[in-house]
Amino acid sequence: MLAKKDLVLLKQNLESERVEFKPSTSQSSAIRRAICAFANDLAGHGKPGVIFVGLHDDGTCAGLEITDEVQRRLSDWAFGGDILPRPDVEVYAAEVDDCHVAVVEVHPAAQPPVRYRGQVWVRIGTTNRGATPEQEHRLAERRRSADLPFDHRPVEDAATDALDLDFFEKQYLPNAISPEILEQNQRDINQKLASLRFLTSGRPNYGSLLIFGRDPRQRIPGAYLQFLRIDGDRMGDPIKDEKMLSGPLPEIMDRVDQLLEVHIQVSVDIESASRDKKKPDYPASALQQLIRNALIHRSFEGTHAPVRVYWFSGRIEISNPGGLYGQVTEANFGQGATDYRNPLIAEAMRVLGYIQRFGYGIPLARRRLQDNGNPSPDFQFESTQTAVTVEAAQ
């Protein structure tokens, strides 16, 4: 968070490559374009860009009441998933030159280019513009080759023939890039992959293999989900169904959804006013969110273990390799705090529609379970594993 004296100085210098004024939150798209542009930091300031909400273009006070709702709305725009990869943004209230404002402080991205609804935006002087191919290339060259997250690291022995390029072009690109940009796009396939961070140093990275690789397990042995349906309450009881789901993550998630349809049991609620009302033993949407969370946030380093879904007679246990990551702790888990061990995978799943909004999956699962009459999910956190137990509705 910038000091008050720094905010005053930025405000008094009026709009610039690092400062934008908005009188209210009515211009939602313009504010999000500015967040995207400041995150890309084309000029290379290495300092945060600031959007003052509550100031007119000339710097005079707009008299906006800075409520919790105003700050929440700004945070939702920054972190809701329209801006990818997720920007590093702080939103807070401040008083600058006797004017109450909401400050949106946007830090330069470590992994540019950042896109808003599929388009790269950059700050040129006091305006935000769609990036040219040359500007986008400059941003891509800034990515750090060292200390990359696992899913950004290049696979040294892989070439693009390890990827399902048909899926990338027909399914992923139309969701990741705006139609207008796609229509103008004359780039070859490698340039398209690199632009969306699926190539690192000219090679497919682990994220691209996991999202649309032809055979991810060839190079990532633990890239699968183990499903057991057990006729009893203990390991060692008879197994009713067993599946090993492998392939790219979208395929695994689709097959999990099919398994849920097969195994969820529905009973008539005899206490309901309507005798036809049926209640499942588990709400499918809650299990879907919990399993997707395990697949996206798991660790692939130092382990060949899969994500596991063990379905007992009265409970389901879901576990994944890897403990809590980054700023997420036991205290704030499921409370909106987000951090990503695999940021490229998280972004891709958001683009493909498997995530509706970052930080939303666990709260949604809890609510669906409560609405269905299931006990609250029991999460267990260890340094090398995260697990959750869900009990059946009675």
C-alpha positions as CSV (number, residue, x, y, z in Angstrom):
1,M,0.0,0.0,0.0
2,L,1.4,3.4,-1.0
3,A,2.1,6.0,1.7
4,K,-0.3,8.9,1.8
5,K,2.4,11.4,0.7
6,D,3.0,9.3,-2.4
7,L,-0.7,9.2,-3.2
8,V,-0.9,13.0,-2.8
9,L,2.1,13.5,-5.1
10,L,0.6,11.1,-7.8
11,K,-2.8,12.9,-7.6
12,Q,-1.3,16.4,-7.9
13,N,0.7,15.4,-11.0
14,L,-2.6,14.5,-12.6
15,E,-3.1,11.6,-15.1
16,S,0.0,10.0,-16.5
17,E,1.5,6.6,-17.4
18,R,1.0,5.6,-13.8
19,V,-2.2,7.4,-12.8
20,E,-5.8,7.4,-14.0
21,F,-8.8,9.3,-12.5
22,K,-12.4,8.0,-12.5
23,P,-15.3,9.9,-10.9
24,S,-17.3,6.7,-10.1
25,T,-17.6,3.0,-10.7
26,S,-20.0,3.5,-13.6
27,Q,-17.3,2.8,-16.2
28,S,-16.6,-0.8,-15.3
29,S,-14.9,-1.9,-18.6
30,A,-12.7,1.2,-18.6
31,I,-11.5,0.5,-15.1
32,R,-10.7,-3.1,-15.9
33,R,-8.9,-2.0,-19.1
34,A,-6.8,0.3,-16.9
35,I,-6.0,-2.5,-14.4
36,C,-4.9,-4.7,-17.3
37,A,-2.7,-1.9,-18.8
38,F,-1.1,-1.0,-15.5
39,A,-0.4,-4.7,-14.8
40,N,1.4,-4.9,-18.2
41,D,3.6,-1.8,-17.3
42,L,4.7,-1.4,-20.9
43,A,6.9,1.6,-20.0
44,G,8.8,-0.6,-17.5
45,H,8.5,1.7,-14.5
46,G,8.5,-1.3,-12.2
47,K,6.2,0.7,-9.9
48,P,2.5,0.3,-9.3
49,G,-0.1,2.1,-11.4
50,V,-2.9,3.8,-9.5
51,I,-6.6,4.4,-10.4
52,F,-8.2,7.0,-8.2
53,V,-11.9,6.4,-8.1
54,G,-13.7,9.6,-7.0
55,L,-11.8,12.2,-9.0
56,H,-12.8,14.0,-12.2
57,D,-10.3,14.1,-15.2
58,D,-9.0,17.4,-13.9
59,G,-8.3,16.1,-10.5
60,T,-11.2,17.8,-8.7
61,C,-13.2,15.8,-6.2
62,A,-16.3,14.0,-7.5
63,G,-17.8,13.6,-4.0
64,L,-18.2,9.9,-4.3
65,E,-19.1,8.0,-1.1
66,I,-16.5,5.3,-0.6
67,T,-18.5,2.5,0.8
68,D,-17.6,-1.1,1.4
69,E,-19.7,-1.9,-1.6
70,V,-17.6,0.4,-3.9
71,Q,-14.4,-1.3,-2.7
72,R,-15.9,-4.8,-3.1
73,R,-17.1,-4.0,-6.6
74,L,-13.6,-2.9,-7.6
75,S,-12.0,-6.0,-6.1
76,D,-14.5,-8.2,-7.9
77,W,-13.5,-6.5,-11.2
78,A,-9.8,-7.1,-10.5
79,F,-10.0,-10.7,-9.4
80,G,-13.2,-12.0,-11.0
81,G,-11.4,-13.8,-13.9
82,D,-11.9,-11.4,-16.8
83,I,-8.3,-10.2,-16.3
84,L,-5.8,-13.0,-16.8
85,P,-3.3,-13.9,-15.4
86,R,-4.8,-12.7,-12.2
87,P,-3.3,-9.3,-11.4
88,D,-1.6,-8.2,-8.2
89,V,-4.0,-5.5,-7.0
90,E,-4.8,-3.7,-3.7
91,V,-8.0,-1.8,-3.2
92,Y,-8.5,0.6,-0.3
93,A,-10.1,3.8,0.8
94,A,-7.9,7.0,1.3
95,E,-8.3,10.7,1.8
96,V,-6.2,12.7,-0.7
97,D,-6.2,16.5,-0.6
98,D,-9.4,16.5,1.5
99,C,-11.2,14.2,-1.0
100,H,-12.3,10.7,-0.2
101,V,-11.3,8.2,-2.9
102,A,-11.0,4.5,-3.6
103,V,-7.5,3.6,-4.6
104,V,-6.9,0.7,-7.0
105,E,-3.1,0.0,-6.8
106,V,-1.9,-2.3,-9.6
107,H,1.5,-3.8,-9.4
108,P,3.4,-4.8,-12.5
109,A,2.8,-8.5,-13.5
110,A,5.7,-11.0,-13.2
111,Q,4.3,-12.9,-16.1
112,P,3.1,-10.5,-18.8
113,P,1.2,-10.1,-21.1
114,V,-2.0,-9.7,-19.1
115,R,-5.3,-9.8,-20.9
116,Y,-8.7,-8.3,-20.3
117,R,-11.3,-10.5,-22.0
118,G,-8.7,-11.9,-24.3
119,Q,-7.0,-8.6,-25.3
120,V,-3.7,-7.2,-24.1
121,W,-4.1,-3.6,-23.0
122,V,-1.2,-1.2,-22.4
123,R,-0.8,2.4,-21.1
124,I,0.4,4.9,-23.6
125,G,0.7,8.4,-22.0
126,T,-2.7,8.9,-20.4
127,T,-4.7,6.4,-22.5
128,N,-5.2,2.7,-22.4
129,R,-4.9,1.0,-25.8
130,G,-5.0,-2.5,-27.3
131,A,-1.4,-3.7,-27.7
132,T,0.2,-4.0,-31.1
133,P,1.9,-7.3,-31.9
134,E,5.3,-5.6,-31.3
135,Q,4.2,-4.3,-27.9
136,E,2.9,-7.7,-26.9
137,H,6.2,-9.3,-28.0
138,R,8.1,-6.8,-25.8
139,L,5.9,-7.8,-22.8
140,A,6.5,-11.5,-23.5
141,E,10.2,-11.1,-23.5
142,R,10.1,-9.7,-20.0
143,R,9.0,-13.0,-18.5
144,R,11.5,-14.4,-16.1
145,S,13.0,-17.7,-17.2
146,A,14.2,-18.6,-13.7
147,D,12.1,-19.4,-10.7
148,L,9.1,-20.1,-12.8
149,P,6.0,-21.9,-11.4
150,F,5.9,-25.6,-12.3
151,D,3.3,-25.2,-15.0
152,H,5.4,-22.5,-16.7
153,R,8.6,-24.5,-16.9
154,P,9.7,-25.9,-20.3
155,V,9.6,-29.6,-21.0
156,E,13.1,-30.1,-22.4
157,D,12.3,-33.1,-24.6
158,A,8.9,-32.0,-25.9
159,A,7.9,-30.3,-29.1
160,T,4.6,-29.0,-30.2
161,D,3.6,-32.4,-31.7
162,A,3.1,-33.4,-28.0
163,L,0.1,-31.0,-28.0
164,D,-3.4,-31.4,-29.4
165,L,-3.1,-28.3,-31.6
166,D,-6.6,-28.8,-33.0
167,F,-8.1,-28.5,-29.5
168,F,-6.0,-25.4,-28.9
169,E,-7.1,-23.7,-32.1
170,K,-10.8,-24.7,-32.2
171,Q,-11.6,-24.8,-28.5
172,Y,-9.1,-22.7,-26.5
173,L,-8.3,-19.8,-28.7
174,P,-12.0,-18.7,-29.3
175,N,-12.5,-18.6,-25.5
176,A,-9.2,-16.9,-24.7
177,I,-9.0,-14.2,-27.4
178,S,-11.7,-11.7,-28.5
179,P,-13.2,-12.4,-31.9
180,E,-12.0,-9.1,-33.3
181,I,-8.4,-9.9,-32.4
182,L,-8.7,-13.5,-33.8
183,E,-10.0,-12.1,-37.1
184,Q,-6.9,-10.0,-37.4
185,N,-4.5,-12.7,-36.2
186,Q,-2.0,-13.7,-38.8
187,R,0.4,-15.4,-36.4
188,D,1.6,-19.0,-36.8
189,I,0.8,-21.6,-34.3
190,N,4.0,-21.2,-32.3
191,Q,3.4,-17.5,-31.9
192,K,-0.1,-18.1,-30.7
193,L,1.0,-20.7,-28.2
194,A,3.8,-18.4,-26.9
195,S,1.4,-15.4,-26.7
196,L,-0.8,-17.3,-24.3
197,R,2.2,-18.6,-22.3
198,F,2.0,-22.2,-23.4
199,L,5.6,-22.1,-24.7
200,T,8.6,-21.3,-22.5
201,S,11.9,-20.7,-24.2
202,G,10.3,-22.0,-27.4
203,R,9.2,-25.4,-25.9
204,P,5.9,-26.6,-24.6
205,N,5.7,-26.2,-20.8
206,Y,4.2,-28.5,-18.3
207,G,1.0,-26.4,-18.2
208,S,0.4,-26.8,-21.9
209,L,0.9,-30.6,-21.6
210,L,-1.6,-30.8,-18.7
211,I,-4.2,-28.7,-20.5
212,F,-4.1,-30.1,-24.0
213,G,-1.2,-32.6,-24.2
214,R,-1.8,-35.8,-26.1
215,D,-0.4,-38.0,-23.3
216,P,0.5,-35.9,-20.2
217,R,1.4,-39.0,-18.2
218,Q,4.3,-39.8,-20.6
219,R,6.2,-36.9,-18.9
220,I,4.2,-36.3,-15.8
221,P,3.5,-39.7,-14.2
222,G,1.2,-38.4,-11.5
223,A,-1.1,-36.6,-13.9
224,Y,-4.3,-38.7,-13.3
225,L,-7.2,-39.2,-10.9
226,Q,-7.8,-42.4,-9.1
227,F,-11.5,-43.2,-8.3
228,L,-12.7,-46.0,-6.0
229,R,-16.3,-46.8,-5.1
230,I,-16.0,-48.9,-2.0
231,D,-18.9,-51.1,-0.7
232,G,-18.3,-50.3,3.0
233,D,-16.7,-47.7,5.3
234,R,-13.2,-49.0,5.4
235,M,-10.3,-49.5,3.0
236,G,-10.2,-53.2,2.3
237,D,-13.9,-53.5,1.9
238,P,-15.1,-54.8,-1.5
239,I,-14.6,-52.4,-4.5
240,K,-17.8,-51.7,-6.6
241,D,-16.1,-49.5,-9.2
242,E,-12.6,-48.4,-10.0
243,K,-11.4,-45.9,-12.5
244,M,-8.1,-44.3,-13.4
245,L,-8.8,-41.1,-15.3
246,S,-5.9,-39.7,-17.3
247,G,-5.4,-37.4,-20.2
248,P,-5.6,-33.6,-20.4
249,L,-7.3,-31.9,-17.5
250,P,-10.5,-30.8,-19.3
251,E,-11.0,-34.5,-20.3
252,I,-10.5,-35.7,-16.8
253,M,-13.0,-33.1,-15.4
254,D,-15.6,-34.1,-18.0
255,R,-15.2,-37.8,-17.1
256,V,-15.5,-36.9,-13.4
257,D,-18.8,-35.2,-14.1
258,Q,-20.1,-38.3,-15.8
259,L,-19.0,-40.5,-12.8
260,L,-20.9,-38.2,-10.4
261,E,-24.1,-38.7,-12.5
262,V,-23.7,-42.5,-12.2
263,H,-22.9,-42.8,-8.5
264,I,-25.0,-40.1,-6.8
265,Q,-28.1,-41.7,-5.4
266,V,-31.4,-39.8,-5.1
267,S,-34.1,-40.6,-2.5
268,V,-37.6,-39.2,-1.9
269,D,-37.8,-36.7,0.9
270,I,-40.9,-38.0,2.7
271,E,-41.1,-34.9,4.9
272,S,-41.3,-32.6,2.0
273,A,-44.6,-31.0,1.2
274,S,-44.2,-32.5,-2.3
275,R,-43.8,-36.3,-2.3
276,D,-42.1,-36.0,-5.7
277,K,-39.3,-33.9,-4.3
278,K,-36.0,-35.8,-4.4
279,K,-32.8,-35.2,-2.5
280,P,-29.4,-36.6,-3.6
281,D,-27.0,-38.1,-1.0
282,Y,-24.5,-35.5,-2.4
283,P,-25.1,-32.4,-4.5
284,A,-23.2,-32.9,-7.7
285,S,-22.1,-29.3,-8.0
286,A,-20.4,-29.4,-4.6
287,L,-18.4,-32.5,-5.4
288,Q,-17.5,-31.1,-8.8
289,Q,-16.1,-27.9,-7.2
290,L,-14.1,-29.9,-4.6
291,I,-12.6,-32.3,-7.1
292,R,-11.7,-29.5,-9.6
293,N,-10.1,-27.6,-6.8
294,A,-7.9,-30.7,-6.0
295,L,-7.0,-31.1,-9.7
296,I,-6.0,-27.5,-10.2
297,H,-4.2,-26.8,-6.9
298,R,-2.3,-30.1,-6.6
299,S,1.5,-30.3,-6.5
300,F,3.3,-32.2,-9.3
301,E,6.8,-31.8,-7.8
302,G,8.5,-34.4,-5.7
303,T,5.6,-36.8,-6.1
304,H,4.0,-39.2,-8.7
305,A,0.8,-39.6,-6.6
306,P,-2.5,-38.9,-8.2
307,V,-5.5,-37.0,-7.0
308,R,-7.7,-39.5,-5.2
309,V,-11.5,-39.8,-4.8
310,Y,-12.5,-42.6,-2.5
311,W,-16.3,-43.0,-2.3
312,F,-17.3,-45.0,0.8
313,S,-20.8,-46.0,1.8
314,G,-21.4,-42.9,3.9
315,R,-18.7,-40.5,3.0
316,I,-16.4,-39.3,0.2
317,E,-12.7,-38.6,0.7
318,I,-10.9,-36.3,-1.8
319,S,-7.2,-35.8,-1.5
320,N,-4.4,-34.2,-3.6
321,P,-0.6,-34.0,-3.3
322,G,0.5,-30.6,-1.9
323,G,-0.4,-28.5,1.1
324,L,-1.8,-25.0,1.2
325,Y,0.1,-22.6,-1.0
326,G,1.3,-18.9,-0.8
327,Q,-0.9,-16.5,1.1
328,V,-3.6,-19.2,1.7
329,T,-3.7,-20.4,5.3
330,E,-6.0,-22.6,7.4
331,A,-7.5,-19.4,8.8
332,N,-8.5,-17.8,5.5
333,F,-9.0,-21.0,3.4
334,G,-12.3,-20.8,1.6
335,Q,-12.9,-17.2,2.6
336,G,-11.9,-15.6,-0.7
337,A,-8.1,-15.7,-0.3
338,T,-6.5,-17.1,-3.4
339,D,-3.0,-18.0,-4.5
340,Y,-2.0,-20.4,-7.3
341,R,0.7,-23.1,-7.3
342,N,-0.2,-23.6,-10.9
343,P,-1.3,-20.2,-12.2
344,L,-1.3,-21.2,-15.9
345,I,-3.6,-24.1,-15.3
346,A,-5.9,-22.0,-13.2
347,E,-6.1,-19.4,-15.9
348,A,-6.8,-22.0,-18.6
349,M,-9.5,-23.7,-16.6
350,R,-11.1,-20.2,-16.2
351,V,-10.9,-19.6,-19.9
352,L,-12.5,-23.0,-20.7
353,G,-15.3,-22.4,-18.2
354,Y,-14.4,-25.0,-15.6
355,I,-13.9,-22.1,-13.1
356,Q,-16.5,-19.4,-13.0
357,R,-14.7,-17.1,-10.7
358,F,-11.5,-17.3,-8.7
359,G,-11.9,-18.0,-5.0
360,Y,-15.5,-19.0,-5.5
361,G,-15.3,-22.8,-5.6
362,I,-15.0,-23.7,-1.9
363,P,-17.6,-21.3,-0.7
364,L,-20.0,-22.6,-3.4
365,A,-19.4,-26.2,-2.4
366,R,-20.0,-25.4,1.2
367,R,-23.3,-23.6,0.4
368,R,-24.5,-26.4,-1.9
369,L,-23.8,-29.0,0.8
370,Q,-25.6,-27.0,3.4
371,D,-28.6,-26.5,1.1
372,N,-28.7,-30.3,0.5
373,G,-28.6,-31.1,4.2
374,N,-25.0,-32.5,4.2
375,P,-22.7,-31.8,7.1
376,S,-20.0,-29.2,6.5
377,P,-17.0,-30.6,4.6
378,D,-14.0,-31.5,6.9
379,F,-10.7,-30.2,5.5
380,Q,-7.4,-31.6,6.6
381,F,-4.2,-29.8,5.8
382,E,-0.7,-31.3,5.9
383,S,2.6,-30.0,4.4
384,T,2.4,-32.6,1.6
385,Q,-1.3,-33.2,1.2
386,T,-4.7,-31.5,1.3
387,A,-7.8,-33.6,1.9
388,V,-11.5,-33.1,2.4
389,T,-14.1,-35.5,3.7
390,V,-17.8,-35.1,2.7
391,E,-20.5,-37.0,4.6
392,A,-23.7,-38.1,2.9
393,A,-27.0,-36.3,3.6
394,Q,-29.2,-38.2,6.0
